[in-house]
Amino acid sequence: MTDRFQLPTMVEGLGRLRATVLASVSKTRRQHLELVVPSLDAAIRELGLRDGAVLSFHHHLRNGDAVLIAVIEAAARAGLRDLHVAASSIFPVHAALVRHIESGVVGGLCTNFLSGPVAEAVSRGALKRPVILRTHGGRARAIESGELCIDAAFVAAPAADPLGNISAVEGPRACGVLGYAQCDALHARKVVAVTDTLVDYPAPRIEISQEHVDLVALVPSLGDSAGIVSGSTRPSEKPADLEMARMAAQVIGASGLLQNGFALQNGAGGTSLATAAAVGRAMAERGVTGSFASGGITGFHVDMLEAGLFRGILDVQCFDLRAIESLRRDARHQPMSASMYANPHQRGAVVDRLDAVVLGATEVDLDFNVNVTTRADGAIMGGSGGHADTAAGAKLAIVTTRLTAAGYPKLVERVGTVTTPGSTIDVIVTEAGIAVNPGREDIRDRLRAAGMQPVEIGDLYRRAQTMSERLPAHPSSERIVAVSEYRDGTISDVIRSL
Amino acid sequence: MTDRFQLPTMVEGLGRLRATVLASVSKTRRQHLELVVPSLDAAIRELGLRDGAVLSFHHHLRNGDAVLIAVIEAAARAGLRDLHVAASSIFPVHAALVRHIESGVVGGLCTNFLSGPVAEAVSRGALKRPVILRTHGGRARAIESGELCIDAAFVAAPAADPLGNISAVEGPRACGVLGYAQCDALHARKVVAVTDTLVDYPAPRIEISQEHVDLVALVPSLGDSAGIVSGSTRPSEKPADLEMARMAAQVIGASGLLQNGFALQNGAGGTSLATAAAVGRAMAERGVTGSFASGGITGFHVDMLEAGLFRGILDVQCFDLRAIESLRRDARHQPMSASMYANPHQRGAVVDRLDAVVLGATEVDLDFNVNVTTRADGAIMGGSGGHADTAAGAKLAIVTTRLTAAGYPKLVERVGTVTTPGSTIDVIVTEAGIAVNPGREDIRDRLRAAGMQPVEIGDLYRRAQTMSERLPAHPSSERIVAVSEYRDGTISDVIRSL
């Protein structure tokens, strides 16, 4: 076969063109394209990473995740140094990261939530560069804007096929949704599907598809199922929590928001779930059909969906087996990416459609600022996750908190760390009463009209002081070990070494 | 509320930081974000488009599409000139585009398929700049690489919610899948969901999600349902077609590829469907379970899935109602983007996993080159679509064609336009026999071993010449009106004005 076709090299209106050399065009020969590598060591070799590379991880396997540590160990074996770990959350299961920080394999860290031994090490000053603590929406913004450039994203894949189609509702370590990994997969220079379950092509129920995946790395296990999902998640049954939940639900009921189309998010903590339960009862009584429940999803949300209290669920992360089962079975239960969920630079984020969000707090101060990042002793033990995102988006952001914990006051003059600015928090509910942000007179008036008697936050503060046995300690070291980045990329606070 | 928190502006290891001004942080106030505009005129105003802008469109509504013309008419009313239409296909329904080309509102066009009055106008030289005819995979490549920069993508949305979540399996103009619009939505500067069915938030079964959508423009109707989907698509029942189908299926059966995991694509033409039917019978007889069927999907593929002949369907476009219903109901039937389907610059495209593809042809030449772009008189009447992509990807690319049509030979010395290079076509099946590409001796040997008697392509050519009443006319004008771009961005041929 020869090329008998003479084509012009210049075409008016298009300029110079490169002609197809017909005789040399061939089958793509990518039929035998091998994306599967037998180990993370092989993946690290293939990627050609250099010292200082940014590696990203998601936290849908939560405290059962074995992938992050396995990748860092493979990188250490490959002799890499000064890596930057861009995780969506760090849990106690990631304790071995401390060793790699100390040895210099890991030199930087950013995450939306930081707990366990790694948090302690960071608080002690183990890392040279300060950790950036982002919000879930802020992380998506940072990745999409190019502020956080990921060299290689490692996606823990409950099931993957040989071309890298990833399913999260199949396999022994099914986690349901991969919302936090979506941005990484779309924007990282290289994407590795890490899996213990290689399935025939094409994978069923593809959540991240092959055009975004460069390698499929096999590992013996993604982690410990027991740490990945709870069997079930239940509302608190403690009387004080139930009383706060009752009050929070009463606030929502009085707010004027509890109408058809109502949208709710609540955390997976016992009091938040109990609040959702109480709100659900109010919805049923009033005959209200909500539009959606969002965020991390539990079987409890599934019950509300199935009871017809909501038309849909928007799920960024499944918290239990029942949520995964619902996602698999019920089309009204839809996955979403972190960007869709909370990115403040997108046109429409889901958090902006929330009517009410029920949040927790480690500390709340007189300006309604909330700390969910550091303990009373100043040590890091958390981070925003979606806290600051949902507070900013929801029409009504309610924080439920006891006045004290472990002898420390939770109502303080000034929070140890500003995670969520007080101007986005509308109501504080405690066992001793409800305080409304002075900026929300409309809510205060509605609560009064409903027969409730909100108090001043100063009253709650003074009461908490009286009940406390000790005072929070704010580290005064010059050394800054972390910054709390607000969702828009500004810094809401700095965290100093212990 | 004042900002009582003094933050450092420089942090060692991070540099200069911009502090959150706590007192000025507020609710995002995007609760009332209004993405919905009442008309395309309003959308055009909002977009702030300029003369020369690139507007993109997809063709899932096929010959029922009213969106492309409505957008161009709104742009014309806004006084815009010299627009570039980047469509995935142009059909007879888009006839009014000719008027806008003649008036100078539209100055450029690229598409993967070009038929009807617009094709005739282009062939006559109505456009100043040559049209770029791409493949489905090549268009995805051009968009993702930045070669084709889209200013505004108009996504015909069978249903959309007020924040732009798009569903394609709901609404009176449901088209099932939006595979060709996915790249546009991800990469265009602005994305407009054009809908006649605004649904409550959140939309069910979201296919393109809100974080990618800037505006939701309401229109009275997306188009004519009758032109959008057929009620059903059926294999040919003509004896000559059935004979070719039988032979093509015999080739596949003899190829050694018909084993568990077999992957097949076929066009929606009667002979292609009849071939798939015959292959299906062979699979059932041999007890073979295929991996997937891909491409544009018909109820016929759904039957094969439900009969257990394939484990899955990868669907870039639904051709009939039964396909849409299956997509809605059966998780094994999955949508895919054009990039996943056929982008040659992605790591793993679906076409690269095909065992066999059964294609049609307007002309085939002695080098096995195929023309599906121009008629025997040289006028444009089609384009590659996925033809060149699947031929390049599949282990076995079979073209079925009669020797003549309307008195013209279809087996020719040299095709009028090279759409698909002959080096990627393996077997030609005609009513007068089978020719195997000389580059595929392995296939020729297998066919012979199975008792088949392939002939030389020259024999088929001479036979076709004998049977023909007239000869193809190749325009010899200097004026180039279109180029046929191969999937990798090189030019496989030029098309001259009539």
Chai-1 contact restraints between the chains, C-beta under 6 A:
chainA,res_idxA,chainB,res_idxB,connection_type,confidence,min_distance_angstrom,max_distance_angstrom,comment,restraint_id
A,M1,B,D367,contact,1.0,0.0,6.0,A-B,restraint_1
A,L7,B,V494,contact,1.0,0.0,6.0,A-B,restraint_2
A,V11,B,P130,contact,1.0,0.0,6.0,A-B,restraint_3
A,V11,B,I480,contact,1.0,0.0,6.0,A-B,restraint_4
A,G13,B,R129,contact,1.0,0.0,6.0,A-B,restraint_5
A,G13,B,P130,contact,1.0,0.0,6.0,A-B,restraint_6
A,L14,B,P130,contact,1.0,0.0,6.0,A-B,restraint_7
A,L17,B,I491,contact,1.0,0.0,6.0,A-B,restraint_8
A,R18,B,T490,contact,1.0,0.0,6.0,A-B,restraint_9
A,A19,B,I491,contact,1.0,0.0,6.0,A-B,restraint_10
A,T20,B,Y486,contact,1.0,0.0,6.0,A-B,restraint_11
A,T20,B,T490,contact,1.0,0.0,6.0,A-B,restraint_12
A,T20,B,S492,contact,1.0,0.0,6.0,A-B,restraint_13
A,L22,B,P421,contact,1.0,0.0,6.0,A-B,restraint_14
A,V25,B,P421,contact,1.0,0.0,6.0,A-B,restraint_15
A,V25,B,S423,contact,1.0,0.0,6.0,A-B,restraint_16
A,S26,B,S423,contact,1.0,0.0,6.0,A-B,restraint_17
A,K27,B,A392,contact,1.0,0.0,6.0,A-B,restraint_18
A,K27,B,T424,contact,1.0,0.0,6.0,A-B,restraint_19
A,T28,B,D352,contact,1.0,0.0,6.0,A-B,restraint_20
A,T28,B,A392,contact,1.0,0.0,6.0,A-B,restraint_21
A,T28,B,G393,contact,1.0,0.0,6.0,A-B,restraint_22
A,R30,B,D352,contact,1.0,0.0,6.0,A-B,restraint_23
A,Q31,B,D352,contact,1.0,0.0,6.0,A-B,restraint_24
A,Q31,B,K395,contact,1.0,0.0,6.0,A-B,restraint_25
A,R129,B,G13,contact,1.0,0.0,6.0,A-B,restraint_26
A,P130,B,V11,contact,1.0,0.0,6.0,A-B,restraint_27
A,P130,B,G13,contact,1.0,0.0,6.0,A-B,restraint_28
A,P130,B,L14,contact,1.0,0.0,6.0,A-B,restraint_29
A,L163,B,G348,contact,1.0,0.0,6.0,A-B,restraint_30
A,Y201,B,S291,contact,1.0,0.0,6.0,A-B,restraint_31
A,P202,B,F292,contact,1.0,0.0,6.0,A-B,restraint_32
A,P202,B,G312,contact,1.0,0.0,6.0,A-B,restraint_33
A,P202,B,L314,contact,1.0,0.0,6.0,A-B,restraint_34
A,R205,B,A331,contact,1.0,0.0,6.0,A-B,restraint_35
A,I206,B,Q334,contact,1.0,0.0,6.0,A-B,restraint_36
A,S209,B,M340,contact,1.0,0.0,6.0,A-B,restraint_37
A,Q210,B,G348,contact,1.0,0.0,6.0,A-B,restraint_38
A,E211,B,S339,contact,1.0,0.0,6.0,A-B,restraint_39
A,E211,B,M340,contact,1.0,0.0,6.0,A-B,restraint_40
A,E211,B,Q346,contact,1.0,0.0,6.0,A-B,restraint_41
A,D214,B,R347,contact,1.0,0.0,6.0,A-B,restraint_42
A,S291,B,Y201,contact,1.0,0.0,6.0,A-B,restraint_43
A,F292,B,P202,contact,1.0,0.0,6.0,A-B,restraint_44
A,G312,B,P202,contact,1.0,0.0,6.0,A-B,restraint_45
A,L314,B,P202,contact,1.0,0.0,6.0,A-B,restraint_46
A,A331,B,R205,contact,1.0,0.0,6.0,A-B,restraint_47
A,Q334,B,I206,contact,1.0,0.0,6.0,A-B,restraint_48
A,S339,B,E211,contact,1.0,0.0,6.0,A-B,restraint_49
A,M340,B,S209,contact,1.0,0.0,6.0,A-B,restraint_50
A,M340,B,E211,contact,1.0,0.0,6.0,A-B,restraint_51
A,Q346,B,E211,contact,1.0,0.0,6.0,A-B,restraint_52
A,R347,B,D214,contact,1.0,0.0,6.0,A-B,restraint_53
A,G348,B,L163,contact,1.0,0.0,6.0,A-B,restraint_54
A,G348,B,Q210,contact,1.0,0.0,6.0,A-B,restraint_55
A,D352,B,T28,contact,1.0,0.0,6.0,A-B,restraint_56
A,D352,B,R30,contact,1.0,0.0,6.0,A-B,restraint_57
A,D352,B,Q31,contact,1.0,0.0,6.0,A-B,restraint_58
A,D367,B,M1,contact,1.0,0.0,6.0,A-B,restraint_59
A,A392,B,T28,contact,1.0,0.0,6.0,A-B,restraint_60
A,G393,B,T28,contact,1.0,0.0,6.0,A-B,restraint_61
A,K395,B,Q31,contact,1.0,0.0,6.0,A-B,restraint_62
A,P421,B,L22,contact,1.0,0.0,6.0,A-B,restraint_63
A,P421,B,V25,contact,1.0,0.0,6.0,A-B,restraint_64
A,S423,B,V25,contact,1.0,0.0,6.0,A-B,restraint_65
A,S423,B,S26,contact,1.0,0.0,6.0,A-B,restraint_66
A,T424,B,K27,contact,1.0,0.0,6.0,A-B,restraint_67
A,I480,B,V11,contact,1.0,0.0,6.0,A-B,restraint_68
A,Y486,B,T20,contact,1.0,0.0,6.0,A-B,restraint_69
A,T490,B,R18,contact,1.0,0.0,6.0,A-B,restraint_70
A,T490,B,T20,contact,1.0,0.0,6.0,A-B,restraint_71
A,I491,B,L17,contact,1.0,0.0,6.0,A-B,restraint_72
A,I491,B,A19,contact,1.0,0.0,6.0,A-B,restraint_73
A,S492,B,T20,contact,1.0,0.0,6.0,A-B,restraint_74
A,V494,B,L7,contact,1.0,0.0,6.0,A-B,restraint_75
